[in-house]
Amino acid sequence: MRIGLLAVIDGNQLTGPARQLLATSSDLVPLGVDTRLALFERRSGANPITRSASSQGISIERIPDRFPGDPRTAVALGSLLRRDVTQVLQTHGYKANVLGRLLARRLRRPWIAFLHGETWENLKVRAYCAIERLVVRGADRVVAVSQTMAARLTASGIPADKVRVVRNACLDAFATEPAAAAVGAGPVIGVVARLSPEKGVDVALEVHSRIVRRFPGARLLIAGDGPQAGALRAQTERLGIADSVTYLGHREDMAEVYRSMTVLLMPSRSEGLPNVALEAMARGVPVVATSVGGVPEVVVHGRTGLLAPADDAPALAERLATVLANGEQRRRLAEGALAHVRAEFSRETKAAALAAIYREVLG
């Protein structure tokens, strides 16, 4: 028997969770799961998610969402859930998870809530995250992307028998061999992140200000956009490192960005399970990161990269300098990273884990 899955995601940008959802939707087809993707539509027209879904042949449902609290939104989602082809509801994001709580039990559909991590932009967003943690207690299963996140969920009051861990998959093709760039005229340090407080890009600038003293030709590339963009550029000027820092903004050609890196720096204060680390490691790029959330499940200290505490610029700079100064260590870490991602984070493994959960909730 095939399973009809309605996957609801908040937002219209091709974020990490959205890319994971689209890829898994395709991977589930051979396992007997047919996915329809439901998107909240605040304005008509194509967006990055709909374009990508269409190119992959994934069915798209549009849910009108004119303003916060729009009553048509719940009515439209309820209509989709009533269809006979919908056997399981899966929700991603605050709005989707709140509506899942309102509708799933009333319409007698098994509900799986995904939690990918948290953002700390402002008090409003933090409040949303707190409410989300409360509403998903009513889900049949709550999926966390790392063991660390799962432990936090159960500690917050979500019953342990509801929590399942399904780690993100590496969506990019694996390199045939490590591709860590040589230092040459100067190392290239990459940061790929949303420019918001939890990603710690301000710490990356502090780290770089220390690195350029030891490696005068070092450059820092920052790929991403977000609410802190202006403040970070101002900090770059204050630190006197503007001539060695390049803000790339949002980039679609990330393969090219990774190819230019000597090492990836991840100074996050909070993470679920970082797609960025998987992407870099799949290309054989060594990683220096903070030991937060699910990062240690990807970046194994001394084997696939190096770890340091969050908000500790001196420690991160020291770890980074160690990697930059030692070509043999860079090669060894790159080899370990590539092997680890191949073995532990395949798309097939993730799809099989999700299919098992769908059959579990259907009894």
C-alpha positions in Angstrom: 0.0 0.0 0.0 1.3 3.4 -0.9 1.3 6.2 1.7 0.0 9.7 0.9 2.0 12.3 2.7 1.1 16.0 2.9 4.2 18.0 3.9 3.6 21.6 4.9 6.4 24.0 5.2 6.5 27.7 6.2 8.5 30.1 4.0 9.2 30.3 0.3 13.0 30.4 0.3 15.2 27.4 -0.6 16.6 27.1 2.9 18.3 24.0 4.3 15.1 22.4 5.6 13.3 23.1 2.3 16.1 21.5 0.3 16.1 18.5 2.6 12.3 18.2 2.2 12.4 18.4 -1.6 15.2 15.8 -1.9 13.6 13.4 0.5 10.2 13.7 -1.3 11.9 12.3 -4.4 13.8 9.6 -2.5 10.6 8.3 -0.8 8.9 7.5 -4.1 10.6 4.1 -4.5 9.7 3.3 -0.8 6.0 3.7 -1.4 5.5 7.2 -0.2 3.9 9.9 -2.4 4.5 13.5 -1.2 2.4 16.6 -1.9 4.1 19.8 -0.8 1.9 22.5 0.7 3.2 26.0 0.9 1.7 29.1 2.5 1.2 31.6 -0.3 1.4 35.3 0.7 1.7 36.4 -2.9 1.0 34.7 -6.1 3.7 33.6 -8.5 6.6 31.3 -8.5 9.3 31.3 -5.8 12.5 29.3 -5.3 10.7 26.4 -3.6 8.0 26.0 -6.2 10.5 26.3 -9.0 12.6 23.6 -7.5 9.7 21.3 -6.7 8.3 21.7 -10.2 11.6 20.7 -11.7 11.6 17.5 -9.6 8.0 16.6 -10.5 6.8 17.1 -6.9 3.1 18.0 -6.5 2.5 21.4 -5.0 -0.5 22.7 -3.1 -0.9 26.4 -2.3 -2.5 27.6 0.9 -3.7 31.2 1.0 -2.1 33.1 3.8 -2.8 36.8 3.4 -1.9 38.0 6.9 -1.1 36.5 10.3 -4.2 34.7 11.6 -5.9 34.6 8.2 -8.8 32.2 8.7 -8.6 31.0 5.2 -5.3 29.4 5.9 -6.7 26.8 8.4 -9.7 26.2 6.2 -7.6 25.5 3.2 -5.2 23.2 5.1 -8.2 21.3 6.6 -9.6 20.8 3.1 -6.3 19.2 2.0 -6.2 16.9 5.0 -9.7 15.7 4.3 -8.8 14.3 0.9 -8.6 10.5 0.8 -5.1 10.7 -0.7 -3.8 12.3 2.5 -2.9 9.7 5.2 -0.1 11.4 7.1 0.5 15.1 7.9 4.0 16.3 8.2 4.8 19.9 9.3 7.9 22.1 9.2 8.1 25.6 10.8 6.2 27.5 13.4 3.0 28.2 11.5 2.8 24.7 10.1 3.3 23.1 13.5 0.7 25.3 15.2 -1.9 24.5 12.5 -0.9 20.8 12.7 -1.9 21.0 16.4 -5.3 22.6 15.6 -6.3 20.2 12.7 -4.6 16.8 12.8 -6.5 15.3 15.7 -9.8 16.9 14.8 -9.5 15.4 11.3 -8.0 12.1 12.5 -4.8 12.2 10.6 -1.4 11.0 12.1 0.8 14.1 12.5 4.6 14.2 12.4 6.2 17.5 13.5 9.7 18.4 12.4 12.0 20.7 14.5 15.1 21.8 12.7 16.6 24.3 15.1 16.1 27.8 16.5 16.8 31.3 15.4 17.4 34.2 17.8 16.7 37.3 15.7 14.5 39.0 18.2 12.2 38.4 21.1 9.2 37.7 18.8 11.1 34.9 17.1 12.2 33.4 20.4 8.6 33.5 21.6 7.5 31.6 18.5 10.1 28.9 19.2 8.9 28.5 22.8 5.3 28.2 21.6 6.3 25.7 18.9 7.9 23.5 21.5 4.6 23.4 23.4 2.3 22.7 20.5 4.3 19.8 19.1 3.7 17.9 22.3 0.4 17.0 20.6 2.1 15.4 17.6 2.1 11.6 17.1 5.9 11.9 16.5 8.4 14.7 16.8 11.4 14.5 14.5 14.7 16.0 15.7 17.7 16.3 13.3 20.3 15.4 16.0 20.6 13.3 19.2 21.5 16.5 21.1 18.2 18.2 19.9 16.2 15.1 20.8 17.6 15.2 24.3 16.7 18.8 24.7 13.1 18.1 23.4 12.6 15.4 26.0 14.0 17.6 28.7 11.5 20.3 27.7 8.6 17.9 28.4 8.0 16.2 25.0 7.4 12.5 25.8 10.5 10.4 24.9 8.4 7.8 23.1 7.3 10.4 20.6 10.7 11.7 19.7 12.6 10.2 16.7 16.0 11.3 15.4 16.3 11.6 11.6 19.6 13.3 10.7 19.9 15.5 7.7 21.3 13.9 4.5 24.1 15.1 2.4 22.4 16.3 -0.7 25.5 17.0 -2.8 27.5 14.6 -4.9 30.5 13.3 -3.0 34.0 14.3 -4.2 36.2 11.5 -5.4 39.0 12.8 -3.3 39.7 15.6 -0.8 39.6 19.0 -2.4 40.9 21.2 0.4 42.7 24.1 -1.3 46.4 24.8 -0.6 47.3 27.9 1.3 49.3 29.3 -1.6 49.5 33.1 -1.5 47.0 33.1 1.4 44.4 30.8 2.9 40.7 31.3 2.1 38.4 30.9 5.1 34.8 30.4 4.3 31.7 31.2 6.3 28.3 30.0 4.9 25.5 31.2 7.1 22.4 33.3 7.5 23.5 36.6 8.9 21.6 36.3 12.2 22.9 36.1 15.9 22.7 32.4 16.3 25.2 31.8 13.5 27.9 33.7 15.2 29.3 35.5 12.1 30.3 38.4 14.4 32.6 35.9 16.1 34.0 34.9 12.7 35.1 38.5 12.2 36.9 38.5 15.5 38.6 35.2 14.6 39.7 36.6 11.3 41.1 39.7 12.9 43.5 37.4 14.8 44.2 35.1 11.8 45.4 37.9 9.5 48.1 38.8 12.1 49.6 35.3 11.6 48.6 34.8 8.0 48.8 38.2 6.3 47.4 37.0 3.0 44.4 35.3 4.6 40.9 36.1 3.2 37.5 35.6 4.6 34.5 34.9 2.4 31.0 35.2 3.9 28.2 33.7 1.9 24.7 34.5 3.1 22.3 37.3 3.9 20.1 38.2 6.9 19.1 40.9 9.5 22.7 41.4 10.8 24.2 42.3 7.4 24.6 46.0 8.2 25.9 45.5 11.7 28.5 43.0 10.5 29.8 45.3 7.8 30.2 48.0 10.4 32.1 45.6 12.7 34.3 44.7 9.8 35.3 48.3 9.4 35.9 48.8 13.1 38.2 45.8 13.2 40.2 47.1 10.3 39.9 44.0 8.2 37.6 45.2 5.4 40.2 44.8 2.7 40.4 41.0 3.5 36.7 40.2 3.9 34.3 39.7 1.1 30.5 39.6 1.5 29.1 37.3 -1.2 25.5 37.7 -0.3 23.1 34.9 -1.2 24.7 32.6 -3.7 23.2 29.9 -5.9 26.6 28.6 -7.1 27.7 27.2 -3.8 29.8 24.5 -5.4 32.1 27.2 -6.7 32.3 28.9 -3.3 33.3 25.7 -1.6 35.9 25.0 -4.2 37.6 28.3 -3.4 37.9 27.5 0.4 40.9 26.2 2.3 38.7 25.6 5.3 35.1 26.2 6.4 34.6 28.1 9.7 31.3 27.5 11.5 31.2 29.8 14.6 27.5 29.1 15.4 25.9 29.6 18.8 23.1 27.2 18.0 22.6 24.5 15.4 20.3 21.5 14.7 22.4 19.5 12.4 24.2 21.8 9.9 23.7 21.2 6.2 26.6 23.6 5.5 29.1 21.2 7.3 27.8 18.3 5.3 28.1 20.2 2.0 31.7 21.2 2.7 32.8 17.8 4.0 31.3 16.1 0.9 33.7 18.2 -1.1 36.6 17.3 1.1 36.9 20.7 2.8 38.0 20.5 6.5 35.8 22.2 9.0 36.6 24.2 12.2 33.4 24.7 14.2 31.8 25.3 17.6 30.7 22.4 19.6 27.0 23.2 19.7 23.8 21.3 19.0 24.3 18.4 16.6 27.6 19.7 15.2 29.8 17.1 17.0 27.7 14.4 15.3 29.1 15.7 12.0 32.4 17.3 12.9 34.3 14.7 14.9 37.1 16.5 16.7 40.5 15.5 15.3 39.0 13.2 12.7 36.8 15.2 10.4 37.5 18.7 11.7 38.3 20.6 14.9 35.9 21.9 17.5 36.0 24.8 20.0 33.5 26.3 22.5 30.9 28.8 21.2 31.7 32.5 21.6 35.4 31.8 22.1 37.2 33.7 19.3 40.7 33.0 20.7 40.1 29.2 20.8 38.5 29.2 17.3 41.4 31.2 16.0 43.9 28.8 17.5 42.1 25.8 16.0 41.9 27.5 12.6 45.6 28.5 12.7 46.6 24.9 13.5 44.8 23.7 10.3 46.1 26.5 8.1 49.7 25.9 9.2 49.7 22.2 8.6 49.0 20.9 5.1 49.3 17.3 6.1 46.6 17.8 8.8 44.4 19.6 6.4 44.6 16.6 4.0 44.0 14.1 6.8 40.9 16.0 8.1 39.5 16.4 4.6 39.9 12.7 3.9 38.2 11.9 7.3 35.4 14.3 6.5 34.6 12.9 3.1 34.6 9.3 4.4 32.4 10.2 7.4 29.7 11.9 5.3 29.6 9.1 2.8 29.1 6.5 5.5 26.7 8.3 7.9 24.6 10.9 6.0 23.3 9.3 2.8 20.0 10.2 1.3 19.0 6.5 1.2 19.4 6.2 5.0 17.3 9.3 5.7 14.5 8.2 3.4 14.3 4.7 4.9 14.1 6.2 8.4 11.2 8.5 7.5 9.3 5.7 5.7 9.6 3.6 8.8 8.1 6.4 10.9 5.1 6.8 8.5 4.3 3.1 8.7 4.7 3.2 12.4 2.1 6.0 12.9 -0.3 4.3 10.5 -0.1 1.2 12.7 
